[in-house]
Amino acid sequence: MFNADYKLIQRMAPQLKRVLIVDPTPAACRLLTDLLRNIVECQIWTAPDADKGLALAKNVDPHIIFIEHSGAVMDGVAFTRTLRHSHFACRQAPVVMTTSQATAATIMAARDSGVHEFLRKPFTIKDLMRRLEAVTLRPRDWIEAVHYVGPDRRRFNSGDYSGPLKRRTDARETPDAARINQALKILKSAVAAVETDPAQAMRSIQAQAIDLQRAAIATSNLALAAAAADFQKRISAEAVKGPINVAQAEQIAAELLAFLPKETGDSPQVAAA
């Protein structure tokens, strides 16, 4: 092993201690297991279908999950969506989807379900190393919306996707102003969903309140920081009393959502980017 590879693996190793592989094909599980153990010392669990995979994910709290895209008893996209919307400790763990049918539609469906990376079969140890490096050493912002939960899709870097970038900001870091606007749009969408999907809506609301406070402090926007802190305090107090309806949530969020530019406030679901 080259010295550079050794140093890279040493940096990745703490985030690869526990690995879950969900694949209905035993040979594929064995191959991936062998490759991983040639790279790093780790514990590996395997499951032949999504249901058993979710049960293991809940119990063993893997650091990283490999999921086959499809099969007779497999739906990797549904598995990933379920994981992301769960209360599992590993719900934010990197998910690498594998498949031999890497069409543009398949890759985009994987991305939209909350997958971190895509790995086309057959793959080499170099391909695997590239994906491991991406998910462990180049983490993406986490998006906690209602309709989408997962890594920031604008930073999707699968080596199997060579299509056009869809936003001018795809090639650079999200500036603080864009980060604030995105959090506000997600918040608006979550407020509208407090009755239809209360658990995820409240989780999203709390995440955006925290994100807005951090971004406000980073930009020295004291008014926004104060509004975000007040909102978080009030919404938490109401949640303790019982379920919150849309009217209540809108009233509590009104001051904070006033920071949302009018020209970007009409399409809240775009925030699930």
N, C-alpha and C positions, 0 to 999 in steps of 0.2 A: 504494500500500500504506500502511495506517495505521501510525503510528509504533509503536503497541503491538504490532502484528503483526510489524513488523521486529525489534523487540527480542526477541520470543518466538522467531522463527526463528533469530536469532543464537545464542540459548541452545541450541536444538535441533540446529543445523547440525553440530557435531562428531560427533554420533552418527548422522548420516544421510549420510555420505560415500559409502558403498558400499551399493547397494540391489539386492536380487534379487527379481524378479517371476516367479512360476511360474503360468502360466495358459495353457490350450490355445487360447484365443481371441485371435488377433492384435490385433483391434480393442480388446479390453479392455486388453491390454498397452500399446498405444499411448496410450490415454486416460490410464491411470495414470502412464505415463512423462511425458506432457505436463504433467499436474497436478503431479507431483513436481518437475519442472524449473522450473515456475512458482513453486514455493515455495523451493527450495534448490538450490544447485549440488552436483551429485552424479554419481557413476558408476552406471550402471544396466545390469544384466544380465537377460536374459529367458530363460525355458525353457518349452517347450510341454508338458512332462510331468514327473512326480515324479522319475523316474530321472535325467533330465538336470538337473533342479533340484538334486538331492542332489549330483551331480558338481560343479556350479558352486559350491554352498555350501561344499564341501570345498576347492575351489581358490581362490576369490576372497575367502573370509571376510567375507561381507556384514555390515554393521552392523544391517540390518533386512531381513526377508523378508516378502513378500506372497504368499500362497498361495491359489489358488482351491479351494473346498471339494470340488467333485466335477466329473466329466466322463467322457467315454469312456475317456480314458487318465489320469485324475486321481483321486487319493484324498488330499485335503489332510490328513485326520486321520492316515492312515498315514504320510504324509510327515513330519508334525510329530513323531509318536512316534519314528520312525526317527532324525530329527535330534536329538531330546532324549537318546536313548540312545546316540548316536554318540560318537566321540572327536574330532569336528571342533572347531576353534577357535571356531566360531560357534554351538556347540550351545545356548548361552544367549541367543543373539540374539533380540530381539523378533520374534514372528511375528504378523502380522495376516492373518486369514482373510477372504476375500471370497466372497460368493455372492449370488445373486438369490433363493434359497430359505431365508430366515432364520427357520426354525421354532424353537420352543423346544428341540426335540430336537437339531436341528442345532447350535444355539449351545452347548448343554451338552456335546455330543460334542466340539466344538472346544475348549471350556474344559478338558475332561478329558484331551485329548491333549497339552496344554501350550501352547496358543495364548495370546497376551497379550491381543489385542483382536479384535473381530469387526466387519466392515464390509459393510453391505448394499448391493448394487447395485440401481439406480444410486445413486451417491453424489456429493455436492458437494465442492468444495474445502474448505468449512467442516467437513464430516464428516471428511475426511481429516486436516485440521489437528488436530481434536480427538483423533483416534487417535494421531497423531504426538506430540502433547504428552503424552498419557498414558504412552506407552512410553518416552519420552526423559526427561521431567522428573518423572514420578511412578512411579519404579521400584518393583516389588513384591519382597518377599522371595523368594529362590530355594529351591525344595523339591527336595532330592536324595534321593528315596526309591527303593524298588525297583520298585513298581508305578506310581509317578507321578514324572515328572521335569518340572519347569517352574515357572512363577511361582505364588506362593501363590494357590490358587483362591478363597480367602476374600476376596481383594481383586479379584476379577474385575469390571471396570467397563464392560463393553461397553454402548454406548448402545443396542444392539439387544436387551438383556436387561432386562425389566421385571418379572421374576418375584419371588417372595418371597425374602428373605434366609434362609438356612438355619440360621444360628447367631446367638446373641445378640451375639457378639463381631464380627460382620461389619462393623458400622458404626463400629468404633473400632480403634485400633492394638492389635496383639497385645501384652499385658503380658508382662514378662519371665518370669513363672511359667508362663504358657501356652506361651511359646516354648521353655522348658526341657522341659516335658512333651511337647510335640510332637516335639522332637529325640530324646527318650528313646524315644518310641513308634516313630519311624522307625528308630532304632537297633535296637530289639528285632526289628522286621520284617526289617531287613537281616541281622542275625545269623542268623536262621532261613533266609535265602536264600543263604548263602555257598557252598552246594554246587550249588544249582539255577541260580543266576545270579551266579557268582562275581565277574565284572568289575563289574557294576552294584552288587552288594552291597558290595564293598570301597570303591567310589567313594562310596557312600552312607554307609558307616561312617566314613570319613575326614572327610566333610563334617559329619556330626553331632558328631564329636569336637571339631572346630574350633568349631562353633556353640555347643556346650555350654561350652567354655572361655570364649568371649566372654561368653555370658550369665551364667556363674558370676561372672566378674570384675565385670560390670555390677551384679550383685546382692550383691557381697561375700560370696559363698558359697564360702569357701576350701576346704571339704571337697569340694564338687562340682568345683571347678577342679582340685584335686589328682587326683581320681579320673579326670577326663577326660584330663588330661595323661598320667597313668600308663597309661591304656587305650590312648591313641594310640601311645605308645612301644612297648607290648607287642604290639599288633596289627600294627604296622609291622614289628617284628622277626620275628614269625611269618610274615608274608606274604613276606618275603625268602627264607625257607627253602623255601617251596613252598605249594601249595594248603592252605587251612585248612578243617577240617571243622566242622560245627555244634557238636559237643561242645567243641572247642577254643575256638571263638569265644564260646560261652556262658560258659565258665569265665573267659575273659579279661574279658568284659563284666559279670560278675556284680556286682562292687562298684559299677560305674557304674549299672547297671539297678536297683540297690536304691533309687535316688533316685526311681524311677517310682512315683507313688501307686498303691496297689493297685486303687482303683476305676477307674483309667484304663488299667490294664495288660492288659486282657483282649482288646482289639481293636486290635492294632498296625496293621492296614491303614488304620484311620481316619486315621493320621498322614499319609497322602498327600494331605491337604487342600490 
